[in-house]
Amino acid sequence: MKWEHRENVVKYIPFYMRPHIIRWIEEGGYLGDFLTHLLSNDLFLAFHHADVANTDAMKCWVEYLYNFTPGGCWGSPEKVKAWRESGGLIGQGRMKKEEKS
């Protein structure tokens, strides 16, 4: 699946969180505690670190991750670590270009 940022896809995720998740997907950028635990599939600690808006949006977060993001960017601590190390979609794209050269 090719990931594309679309405003209507993330409309139920708190507005102030959108740049963070987009940066994560595209660049493997820094995550705070909430997103780290959410993306690692540790919902207990995700809820623990969530503010009120993210707690209220938890179902939307899960649906968004499952339906609209690359599977490699979330699902376990190992996947989160690998995504970060790969540099997200941008880093993976660079690696593919280098392999072709």
Biopython code that builds the backbone (N, CA, C, O; Angstrom):
import numpy as np
from Bio.PDB.StructureBuilder import StructureBuilder

atoms = [
    (1, "MET", "N", (0.838, -1.179, 0.000)),
    (1, "MET", "CA", (0.000, 0.000, 0.000)),
    (1, "MET", "C", (0.880, 1.239, 0.000)),
    (1, "MET", "O", (1.814, 1.335, 0.796)),
    (2, "LYS", "N", (0.600, 2.168, -0.864)),
    (2, "LYS", "CA", (1.308, 3.441, -0.881)),
    (2, "LYS", "C", (0.615, 4.382, 0.085)),
    (2, "LYS", "O", (-0.596, 4.587, -0.001)),
    (3, "TRP", "N", (1.374, 4.949, 0.998)),
    (3, "TRP", "CA", (0.803, 5.850, 1.994)),
    (3, "TRP", "C", (0.787, 7.262, 1.455)),
    (3, "TRP", "O", (1.783, 7.743, 0.914)),
    (4, "GLU", "N", (-0.335, 7.920, 1.603)),
    (4, "GLU", "CA", (-0.449, 9.322, 1.252)),
    (4, "GLU", "C", (-1.173, 10.024, 2.386)),
    (4, "GLU", "O", (-2.183, 9.539, 2.896)),
    (5, "HIS", "N", (-0.636, 11.178, 2.771)),
    (5, "HIS", "CA", (-1.306, 11.962, 3.809)),
    (5, "HIS", "C", (-2.564, 12.578, 3.209)),
    (5, "HIS", "O", (-2.510, 13.257, 2.183)),
    (6, "ARG", "N", (-3.661, 12.340, 3.843)),
    (6, "ARG", "CA", (-4.923, 12.949, 3.423)),
    (6, "ARG", "C", (-5.613, 13.455, 4.679)),
    (6, "ARG", "O", (-5.773, 12.727, 5.659)),
    (7, "GLU", "N", (-6.016, 14.710, 4.629)),
    (7, "GLU", "CA", (-6.634, 15.340, 5.800)),
    (7, "GLU", "C", (-7.853, 14.570, 6.284)),
    (7, "GLU", "O", (-8.060, 14.441, 7.491)),
    (8, "ASN", "N", (-8.666, 14.056, 5.363)),
    (8, "ASN", "CA", (-9.871, 13.349, 5.790)),
    (8, "ASN", "C", (-9.562, 12.033, 6.503)),
    (8, "ASN", "O", (-10.383, 11.545, 7.280)),
    (9, "VAL", "N", (-8.395, 11.461, 6.249)),
    (9, "VAL", "CA", (-8.030, 10.208, 6.907)),
    (9, "VAL", "C", (-7.723, 10.448, 8.378)),
    (9, "VAL", "O", (-8.078, 9.635, 9.231)),
    (10, "VAL", "N", (-7.070, 11.550, 8.672)),
    (10, "VAL", "CA", (-6.648, 11.812, 10.049)),
    (10, "VAL", "C", (-7.587, 12.751, 10.792)),
    (10, "VAL", "O", (-7.231, 13.252, 11.859)),
    (11, "LYS", "N", (-8.773, 12.998, 10.256)),
    (11, "LYS", "CA", (-9.647, 14.016, 10.835)),
    (11, "LYS", "C", (-10.079, 13.741, 12.269)),
    (11, "LYS", "O", (-10.432, 14.678, 12.986)),
    (12, "TYR", "N", (-10.062, 12.511, 12.700)),
    (12, "TYR", "CA", (-10.486, 12.208, 14.061)),
    (12, "TYR", "C", (-9.329, 12.110, 15.047)),
    (12, "TYR", "O", (-9.543, 11.945, 16.248)),
    (13, "ILE", "N", (-8.127, 12.210, 14.546)),
    (13, "ILE", "CA", (-6.950, 12.222, 15.413)),
    (13, "ILE", "C", (-6.747, 13.663, 15.867)),
    (13, "ILE", "O", (-6.869, 14.583, 15.058)),
    (14, "PRO", "N", (-6.439, 13.879, 17.146)),
    (14, "PRO", "CA", (-6.269, 15.261, 17.604)),
    (14, "PRO", "C", (-5.330, 16.050, 16.685)),
    (14, "PRO", "O", (-4.270, 15.570, 16.283)),
    (15, "PHE", "N", (-5.755, 17.262, 16.372)),
    (15, "PHE", "CA", (-5.055, 18.107, 15.403)),
    (15, "PHE", "C", (-3.562, 18.238, 15.710)),
    (15, "PHE", "O", (-2.730, 18.135, 14.809)),
    (16, "TYR", "N", (-3.228, 18.463, 16.971)),
    (16, "TYR", "CA", (-1.834, 18.684, 17.360)),
    (16, "TYR", "C", (-0.970, 17.426, 17.261)),
    (16, "TYR", "O", (0.254, 17.508, 17.354)),
    (17, "MET", "N", (-1.599, 16.267, 17.072)),
    (17, "MET", "CA", (-0.839, 15.016, 16.930)),
    (17, "MET", "C", (-0.527, 14.692, 15.471)),
    (17, "MET", "O", (0.359, 13.881, 15.198)),
    (18, "ARG", "N", (-1.229, 15.301, 14.547)),
    (18, "ARG", "CA", (-1.072, 14.970, 13.128)),
    (18, "ARG", "C", (0.348, 15.164, 12.619)),
    (18, "ARG", "O", (0.856, 14.277, 11.933)),
    (19, "PRO", "N", (1.020, 16.281, 12.916)),
    (19, "PRO", "CA", (2.398, 16.415, 12.422)),
    (19, "PRO", "C", (3.333, 15.325, 12.953)),
    (19, "PRO", "O", (4.265, 14.912, 12.263)),
    (20, "HIS", "N", (3.081, 14.864, 14.173)),
    (20, "HIS", "CA", (3.945, 13.847, 14.776)),
    (20, "HIS", "C", (3.806, 12.500, 14.072)),
    (20, "HIS", "O", (4.806, 11.842, 13.782)),
    (21, "ILE", "N", (2.574, 12.092, 13.798)),
    (21, "ILE", "CA", (2.375, 10.798, 13.153)),
    (21, "ILE", "C", (2.816, 10.854, 11.689)),
    (21, "ILE", "O", (3.334, 9.871, 11.158)),
    (22, "ILE", "N", (2.611, 11.998, 11.038)),
    (22, "ILE", "CA", (3.056, 12.138, 9.656)),
    (22, "ILE", "C", (4.588, 12.088, 9.595)),
    (22, "ILE", "O", (5.157, 11.405, 8.744)),
    (23, "ARG", "N", (5.241, 12.808, 10.491)),
    (23, "ARG", "CA", (6.710, 12.778, 10.535)),
    (23, "ARG", "C", (7.211, 11.364, 10.821)),
    (23, "ARG", "O", (8.205, 10.921, 10.246)),
    (24, "TRP", "N", (6.515, 10.664, 11.712)),
    (24, "TRP", "CA", (6.906, 9.289, 12.014)),
    (24, "TRP", "C", (6.858, 8.423, 10.756)),
    (24, "TRP", "O", (7.816, 7.717, 10.443)),
    (25, "ILE", "N", (5.754, 8.482, 10.052)),
    (25, "ILE", "CA", (5.582, 7.646, 8.870)),
    (25, "ILE", "C", (6.596, 8.022, 7.792)),
    (25, "ILE", "O", (7.211, 7.149, 7.180)),
    (26, "GLU", "N", (6.763, 9.302, 7.568)),
    (26, "GLU", "CA", (7.634, 9.729, 6.485)),
    (26, "GLU", "C", (9.115, 9.632, 6.819)),
    (26, "GLU", "O", (9.918, 9.271, 5.959)),
    (27, "GLU", "N", (9.493, 9.954, 8.073)),
    (27, "GLU", "CA", (10.910, 10.066, 8.410)),
    (27, "GLU", "C", (11.374, 9.159, 9.547)),
    (27, "GLU", "O", (12.572, 9.071, 9.814)),
    (28, "GLY", "N", (10.437, 8.484, 10.221)),
    (28, "GLY", "CA", (10.830, 7.729, 11.410)),
    (28, "GLY", "C", (11.246, 8.651, 12.535)),
    (28, "GLY", "O", (12.117, 8.318, 13.339)),
    (29, "GLY", "N", (10.613, 9.823, 12.586)),
    (29, "GLY", "CA", (10.977, 10.870, 13.534)),
    (29, "GLY", "C", (10.693, 10.515, 14.982)),
    (29, "GLY", "O", (10.093, 9.484, 15.286)),
    (30, "TYR", "N", (11.137, 11.392, 15.860)),
    (30, "TYR", "CA", (11.009, 11.194, 17.312)),
    (30, "TYR", "C", (9.560, 10.983, 17.719)),
    (30, "TYR", "O", (8.651, 11.627, 17.194)),
    (31, "LEU", "N", (9.364, 10.078, 18.654)),
    (31, "LEU", "CA", (8.057, 9.815, 19.238)),
    (31, "LEU", "C", (8.112, 10.069, 20.734)),
    (31, "LEU", "O", (9.117, 9.779, 21.383)),
    (32, "GLY", "N", (7.044, 10.604, 21.274)),
    (32, "GLY", "CA", (6.919, 10.700, 22.718)),
    (32, "GLY", "C", (6.433, 9.376, 23.279)),
    (32, "GLY", "O", (6.259, 8.403, 22.546)),
    (33, "ASP", "N", (6.216, 9.350, 24.584)),
    (33, "ASP", "CA", (5.805, 8.111, 25.245)),
    (33, "ASP", "C", (4.490, 7.559, 24.710)),
    (33, "ASP", "O", (4.377, 6.362, 24.449)),
    (34, "PHE", "N", (3.487, 8.436, 24.545)),
    (34, "PHE", "CA", (2.188, 7.960, 24.079)),
    (34, "PHE", "C", (2.300, 7.257, 22.732)),
    (34, "PHE", "O", (1.871, 6.111, 22.594)),
    (35, "LEU", "N", (2.872, 7.933, 21.739)),
    (35, "LEU", "CA", (2.957, 7.329, 20.408)),
    (35, "LEU", "C", (3.872, 6.112, 20.387)),
    (35, "LEU", "O", (3.598, 5.147, 19.673)),
    (36, "THR", "N", (4.938, 6.143, 21.147)),
    (36, "THR", "CA", (5.827, 4.977, 21.204)),
    (36, "THR", "C", (5.055, 3.750, 21.656)),
    (36, "THR", "O", (5.164, 2.689, 21.041)),
    (37, "HIS", "N", (4.280, 3.881, 22.719)),
    (37, "HIS", "CA", (3.526, 2.735, 23.240)),
    (37, "HIS", "C", (2.372, 2.357, 22.311)),
    (37, "HIS", "O", (2.088, 1.174, 22.123)),
    (38, "LEU", "N", (1.712, 3.349, 21.737)),
    (38, "LEU", "CA", (0.627, 3.055, 20.799)),
    (38, "LEU", "C", (1.154, 2.292, 19.596)),
    (38, "LEU", "O", (0.592, 1.262, 19.221)),
    (39, "LEU", "N", (2.217, 2.781, 18.992)),
    (39, "LEU", "CA", (2.775, 2.141, 17.802)),
    (39, "LEU", "C", (3.403, 0.787, 18.115)),
    (39, "LEU", "O", (3.481, -0.080, 17.245)),
    (40, "SER", "N", (3.845, 0.608, 19.340)),
    (40, "SER", "CA", (4.419, -0.670, 19.768)),
    (40, "SER", "C", (3.352, -1.686, 20.139)),
    (40, "SER", "O", (3.665, -2.813, 20.521)),
    (41, "ASN", "N", (2.090, -1.287, 20.027)),
    (41, "ASN", "CA", (0.948, -2.148, 20.328)),
    (41, "ASN", "C", (0.843, -2.459, 21.819)),
    (41, "ASN", "O", (0.391, -3.536, 22.208)),
    (42, "ASP", "N", (1.263, -1.511, 22.642)),
    (42, "ASP", "CA", (1.130, -1.635, 24.086)),
    (42, "ASP", "C", (0.046, -0.651, 24.526)),
    (42, "ASP", "O", (0.336, 0.447, 25.001)),
    (43, "LEU", "N", (-1.201, -1.069, 24.358)),
    (43, "LEU", "CA", (-2.311, -0.151, 24.608)),
    (43, "LEU", "C", (-2.451, 0.220, 26.079)),
    (43, "LEU", "O", (-2.925, 1.313, 26.393)),
    (44, "PHE", "N", (-2.052, -0.659, 26.979)),
    (44, "PHE", "CA", (-2.117, -0.322, 28.401)),
    (44, "PHE", "C", (-1.273, 0.921, 28.682)),
    (44, "PHE", "O", (-1.759, 1.882, 29.278)),
    (45, "LEU", "N", (-0.005, 0.902, 28.251)),
    (45, "LEU", "CA", (0.856, 2.058, 28.490)),
    (45, "LEU", "C", (0.496, 3.234, 27.596)),
    (45, "LEU", "O", (0.728, 4.381, 27.978)),
    (46, "ALA", "N", (-0.063, 2.985, 26.421)),
    (46, "ALA", "CA", (-0.530, 4.084, 25.581)),
    (46, "ALA", "C", (-1.629, 4.857, 26.311)),
    (46, "ALA", "O", (-1.595, 6.087, 26.356)),
    (47, "PHE", "N", (-2.588, 4.153, 26.875)),
    (47, "PHE", "CA", (-3.640, 4.818, 27.650)),
    (47, "PHE", "C", (-3.045, 5.549, 28.853)),
    (47, "PHE", "O", (-3.467, 6.658, 29.184)),
    (48, "HIS", "N", (-2.084, 4.934, 29.490)),
    (48, "HIS", "CA", (-1.448, 5.548, 30.663)),
    (48, "HIS", "C", (-0.807, 6.889, 30.311)),
    (48, "HIS", "O", (-0.867, 7.824, 31.109)),
    (49, "HIS", "N", (-0.197, 7.001, 29.134)),
    (49, "HIS", "CA", (0.509, 8.215, 28.725)),
    (49, "HIS", "C", (-0.349, 9.169, 27.896)),
    (49, "HIS", "O", (0.101, 10.265, 27.562)),
    (50, "ALA", "N", (-1.564, 8.777, 27.562)),
    (50, "ALA", "CA", (-2.429, 9.606, 26.712)),
    (50, "ALA", "C", (-3.036, 10.757, 27.499)),
    (50, "ALA", "O", (-3.373, 10.617, 28.675)),
    (51, "ASP", "N", (-3.168, 11.887, 26.837)),
    (51, "ASP", "CA", (-3.946, 12.972, 27.420)),
    (51, "ASP", "C", (-5.423, 12.692, 27.131)),
    (51, "ASP", "O", (-5.753, 11.675, 26.522)),
    (52, "VAL", "N", (-6.297, 13.577, 27.560)),
    (52, "VAL", "CA", (-7.741, 13.355, 27.421)),
    (52, "VAL", "C", (-8.143, 13.215, 25.951)),
    (52, "VAL", "O", (-8.917, 12.323, 25.605)),
    (53, "ALA", "N", (-7.626, 14.083, 25.091)),
    (53, "ALA", "CA", (-8.008, 14.042, 23.675)),
    (53, "ALA", "C", (-7.572, 12.729, 23.025)),
    (53, "ALA", "O", (-8.324, 12.149, 22.242)),
    (54, "ASN", "N", (-6.378, 12.261, 23.339)),
    (54, "ASN", "CA", (-5.911, 11.004, 22.753)),
    (54, "ASN", "C", (-6.614, 9.797, 23.359)),
    (54, "ASN", "O", (-6.829, 8.796, 22.676)),
    (55, "THR", "N", (-6.972, 9.885, 24.630)),
    (55, "THR", "CA", (-7.761, 8.813, 25.234)),
    (55, "THR", "C", (-9.104, 8.708, 24.522)),
    (55, "THR", "O", (-9.544, 7.610, 24.179)),
    (56, "ASP", "N", (-9.751, 9.837, 24.301)),
    (56, "ASP", "CA", (-11.041, 9.848, 23.611)),
    (56, "ASP", "C", (-10.927, 9.362, 22.166)),
    (56, "ASP", "O", (-11.876, 8.801, 21.618)),
    (57, "ALA", "N", (-9.769, 9.577, 21.556)),
    (57, "ALA", "CA", (-9.567, 9.220, 20.148)),
    (57, "ALA", "C", (-8.907, 7.851, 19.952)),
    (57, "ALA", "O", (-8.507, 7.519, 18.836)),
    (58, "MET", "N", (-8.789, 7.063, 21.006)),
    (58, "MET", "CA", (-8.021, 5.814, 20.903)),
    (58, "MET", "C", (-8.571, 4.873, 19.828)),
    (58, "MET", "O", (-7.791, 4.285, 19.077)),
    (59, "LYS", "N", (-9.867, 4.721, 19.739)),
    (59, "LYS", "CA", (-10.436, 3.857, 18.699)),
    (59, "LYS", "C", (-10.068, 4.394, 17.316)),
    (59, "LYS", "O", (-9.734, 3.623, 16.417)),
    (60, "CYS", "N", (-10.127, 5.692, 17.151)),
    (60, "CYS", "CA", (-9.748, 6.306, 15.867)),
    (60, "CYS", "C", (-8.272, 6.073, 15.564)),
    (60, "CYS", "O", (-7.907, 5.802, 14.420)),
    (61, "TRP", "N", (-7.423, 6.177, 16.583)),
    (61, "TRP", "CA", (-6.004, 5.899, 16.390)),
    (61, "TRP", "C", (-5.795, 4.488, 15.861)),
    (61, "TRP", "O", (-5.061, 4.278, 14.896)),
    (62, "VAL", "N", (-6.440, 3.530, 16.497)),
    (62, "VAL", "CA", (-6.264, 2.127, 16.103)),
    (62, "VAL", "C", (-6.776, 1.909, 14.683)),
    (62, "VAL", "O", (-6.114, 1.250, 13.882)),
    (63, "GLU", "N", (-7.942, 2.453, 14.367)),
    (63, "GLU", "CA", (-8.480, 2.317, 13.005)),
    (63, "GLU", "C", (-7.569, 2.990, 11.983)),
    (63, "GLU", "O", (-7.338, 2.450, 10.901)),
    (64, "TYR", "N", (-7.054, 4.162, 12.326)),
    (64, "TYR", "CA", (-6.146, 4.874, 11.424)),
    (64, "TYR", "C", (-4.882, 4.055, 11.163)),
    (64, "TYR", "O", (-4.482, 3.878, 10.012)),
    (65, "LEU", "N", (-4.263, 3.560, 12.217)),
    (65, "LEU", "CA", (-3.047, 2.773, 12.036)),
    (65, "LEU", "C", (-3.317, 1.526, 11.208)),
    (65, "LEU", "O", (-2.555, 1.211, 10.294)),
    (66, "TYR", "N", (-4.372, 0.829, 11.513)),
    (66, "TYR", "CA", (-4.676, -0.428, 10.835)),
    (66, "TYR", "C", (-5.031, -0.222, 9.366)),
    (66, "TYR", "O", (-4.603, -0.997, 8.511)),
    (67, "ASN", "N", (-5.800, 0.801, 9.072)),
    (67, "ASN", "CA", (-6.339, 0.974, 7.725)),
    (67, "ASN", "C", (-5.540, 1.889, 6.804)),
    (67, "ASN", "O", (-5.637, 1.762, 5.584)),
    (68, "PHE", "N", (-4.754, 2.810, 7.361)),
    (68, "PHE", "CA", (-4.189, 3.849, 6.514)),
    (68, "PHE", "C", (-2.686, 4.062, 6.644)),
    (68, "PHE", "O", (-2.162, 5.004, 6.051)),
    (69, "THR", "N", (-1.989, 3.246, 7.378)),
    (69, "THR", "CA", (-0.548, 3.441, 7.511)),
    (69, "THR", "C", (0.200, 2.188, 7.076)),
    (69, "THR", "O", (-0.367, 1.095, 7.082)),
    (70, "PRO", "N", (1.461, 2.336, 6.701)),
    (70, "PRO", "CA", (2.249, 1.153, 6.346)),
    (70, "PRO", "C", (2.379, 0.224, 7.557)),
    (70, "PRO", "O", (2.692, 0.671, 8.661)),
    (71, "GLY", "N", (2.138, -1.058, 7.340)),
    (71, "GLY", "CA", (2.196, -2.021, 8.441)),
    (71, "GLY", "C", (3.542, -2.100, 9.122)),
    (71, "GLY", "O", (3.622, -2.464, 10.295)),
    (72, "GLY", "N", (4.589, -1.768, 8.415)),
    (72, "GLY", "CA", (5.930, -1.840, 8.996)),
    (72, "GLY", "C", (6.225, -0.761, 10.010)),
    (72, "GLY", "O", (7.224, -0.855, 10.724)),
    (73, "CYS", "N", (5.380, 0.279, 10.102)),
    (73, "CYS", "CA", (5.679, 1.392, 11.009)),
    (73, "CYS", "C", (5.079, 1.217, 12.397)),
    (73, "CYS", "O", (5.280, 2.067, 13.265)),
    (74, "TRP", "N", (4.353, 0.143, 12.620)),
    (74, "TRP", "CA", (3.728, -0.058, 13.922)),
    (74, "TRP", "C", (3.457, -1.556, 14.130)),
    (74, "TRP", "O", (3.532, -2.340, 13.184)),
    (75, "GLY", "N", (3.147, -1.943, 15.359)),
    (75, "GLY", "CA", (2.727, -3.310, 15.639)),
    (75, "GLY", "C", (3.503, -4.010, 16.722)),
    (75, "GLY", "O", (2.981, -4.927, 17.356)),
    (76, "SER", "N", (4.748, -3.603, 16.956)),
    (76, "SER", "CA", (5.567, -4.211, 18.005)),
    (76, "SER", "C", (6.749, -3.286, 18.286)),
    (76, "SER", "O", (7.072, -2.434, 17.458)),
    (77, "PRO", "N", (7.396, -3.439, 19.435)),
    (77, "PRO", "CA", (8.594, -2.631, 19.701)),
    (77, "PRO", "C", (9.679, -2.852, 18.643)),
    (77, "PRO", "O", (10.402, -1.920, 18.290)),
    (78, "GLU", "N", (9.790, -4.065, 18.146)),
    (78, "GLU", "CA", (10.797, -4.367, 17.135)),
    (78, "GLU", "C", (10.508, -3.630, 15.826)),
    (78, "GLU", "O", (11.423, -3.110, 15.187)),
    (79, "LYS", "N", (9.240, -3.587, 15.434)),
    (79, "LYS", "CA", (8.865, -2.863, 14.212)),
    (79, "LYS", "C", (9.117, -1.362, 14.369)),
    (79, "LYS", "O", (9.595, -0.710, 13.441)),
    (80, "VAL", "N", (8.799, -0.824, 15.532)),
    (80, "VAL", "CA", (9.021, 0.597, 15.785)),
    (80, "VAL", "C", (10.513, 0.910, 15.703)),
    (80, "VAL", "O", (10.905, 1.905, 15.093)),
    (81, "LYS", "N", (11.328, 0.085, 16.299)),
    (81, "LYS", "CA", (12.786, 0.281, 16.258)),
    (81, "LYS", "C", (13.297, 0.200, 14.820)),
    (81, "LYS", "O", (14.090, 1.043, 14.400)),
    (82, "ALA", "N", (12.859, -0.788, 14.075)),
    (82, "ALA", "CA", (13.301, -0.961, 12.692)),
    (82, "ALA", "C", (12.852, 0.215, 11.829)),
    (82, "ALA", "O", (13.611, 0.675, 10.976)),
    (83, "TRP", "N", (11.632, 0.707, 12.039)),
    (83, "TRP", "CA", (11.134, 1.840, 11.269)),
    (83, "TRP", "C", (11.985, 3.077, 11.534)),
    (83, "TRP", "O", (12.359, 3.802, 10.612)),
    (84, "ARG", "N", (12.282, 3.303, 12.808)),
    (84, "ARG", "CA", (13.111, 4.451, 13.186)),
    (84, "ARG", "C", (14.482, 4.345, 12.513)),
    (84, "ARG", "O", (14.978, 5.315, 11.939)),
    (85, "GLU", "N", (15.079, 3.169, 12.589)),
    (85, "GLU", "CA", (16.416, 2.974, 12.027)),
    (85, "GLU", "C", (16.425, 3.087, 10.504)),
    (85, "GLU", "O", (17.435, 3.477, 9.918)),
    (86, "SER", "N", (15.311, 2.751, 9.861)),
    (86, "SER", "CA", (15.247, 2.826, 8.402)),
    (86, "SER", "C", (15.025, 4.246, 7.902)),
    (86, "SER", "O", (15.244, 4.525, 6.723)),
    (87, "GLY", "N", (14.596, 5.147, 8.779)),
    (87, "GLY", "CA", (14.316, 6.521, 8.365)),
    (87, "GLY", "C", (12.947, 6.706, 7.759)),
    (87, "GLY", "O", (12.724, 7.663, 7.019)),
    (88, "GLY", "N", (12.016, 5.800, 8.061)),
    (88, "GLY", "CA", (10.656, 5.915, 7.550)),
    (88, "GLY", "C", (10.599, 5.712, 6.049)),
    (88, "GLY", "O", (11.514, 5.144, 5.453)),
    (89, "LEU", "N", (9.518, 6.180, 5.444)),
    (89, "LEU", "CA", (9.343, 6.000, 4.005)),
    (89, "LEU", "C", (10.424, 6.716, 3.202)),
    (89, "LEU", "O", (10.874, 6.212, 2.172)),
    (90, "ILE", "N", (10.839, 7.885, 3.671)),
    (90, "ILE", "CA", (11.870, 8.629, 2.951)),
    (90, "ILE", "C", (13.191, 7.872, 2.984)),
    (90, "ILE", "O", (13.847, 7.717, 1.953)),
    (91, "GLY", "N", (13.580, 7.405, 4.151)),
    (91, "GLY", "CA", (14.819, 6.646, 4.273)),
    (91, "GLY", "C", (14.780, 5.354, 3.481)),
    (91, "GLY", "O", (15.775, 4.972, 2.866)),
    (92, "GLN", "N", (13.652, 4.685, 3.488)),
    (92, "GLN", "CA", (13.520, 3.440, 2.723)),
    (92, "GLN", "C", (13.590, 3.720, 1.234)),
    (92, "GLN", "O", (14.148, 2.925, 0.477)),
    (93, "GLY", "N", (13.022, 4.859, 0.800)),
    (93, "GLY", "CA", (13.089, 5.236, -0.607)),
    (93, "GLY", "C", (14.520, 5.504, -1.039)),
    (93, "GLY", "O", (14.921, 5.129, -2.141)),
    (94, "ARG", "N", (15.293, 6.154, -0.171)),
    (94, "ARG", "CA", (16.714, 6.407, -0.469)),
    (94, "ARG", "C", (17.473, 5.090, -0.585)),
    (94, "ARG", "O", (18.298, 4.913, -1.482)),
    (95, "MET", "N", (17.186, 4.174, 0.328)),
    (95, "MET", "CA", (17.885, 2.883, 0.299)),
    (95, "MET", "C", (17.595, 2.138, -0.990)),
    (95, "MET", "O", (18.498, 1.533, -1.568)),
    (96, "LYS", "N", (16.349, 2.170, -1.455)),
    (96, "LYS", "CA", (15.989, 1.494, -2.699)),
    (96, "LYS", "C", (16.689, 2.118, -3.894)),
    (96, "LYS", "O", (17.129, 1.408, -4.799)),
    (97, "LYS", "N", (16.796, 3.462, -3.904)),
    (97, "LYS", "CA", (17.485, 4.142, -5.000)),
    (97, "LYS", "C", (18.964, 3.761, -5.021)),
    (97, "LYS", "O", (19.544, 3.545, -6.085)),
    (98, "GLU", "N", (19.574, 3.679, -3.823)),
    (98, "GLU", "CA", (20.980, 3.309, -3.734)),
    (98, "GLU", "C", (21.214, 1.885, -4.195)),
    (98, "GLU", "O", (22.228, 1.593, -4.828)),
    (99, "GLU", "N", (20.274, 0.988, -3.878)),
    (99, "GLU", "CA", (20.396, -0.408, -4.302)),
    (99, "GLU", "C", (20.318, -0.541, -5.820)),
    (99, "GLU", "O", (20.980, -1.399, -6.402)),
    (100, "LYS", "N", (19.513, 0.303, -6.461)),
    (100, "LYS", "CA", (19.359, 0.248, -7.901)),
    (100, "LYS", "C", (20.581, 0.823, -8.623)),
    (100, "LYS", "O", (20.872, 0.447, -9.758)),
    (101, "SER", "N", (21.293, 1.736, -7.956)),
    (101, "SER", "CA", (22.447, 2.364, -8.594)),
    (101, "SER", "C", (23.634, 1.445, -8.709)),
    (101, "SER", "O", (24.677, 1.845, -9.227)),
]
sb = StructureBuilder()
sb.init_structure("model")
sb.init_model(0)
sb.init_chain("A")
sb.init_seg("    ")
for serial, (resi, resn, name, xyz) in enumerate(atoms, 1):
    if name == "N":
        sb.init_residue(resn, " ", resi, " ")
    sb.init_atom(name, np.array(xyz, "f"), 0.0, 1.0, " ", f" {name:<3s}", serial, name[0])
structure = sb.get_structure()
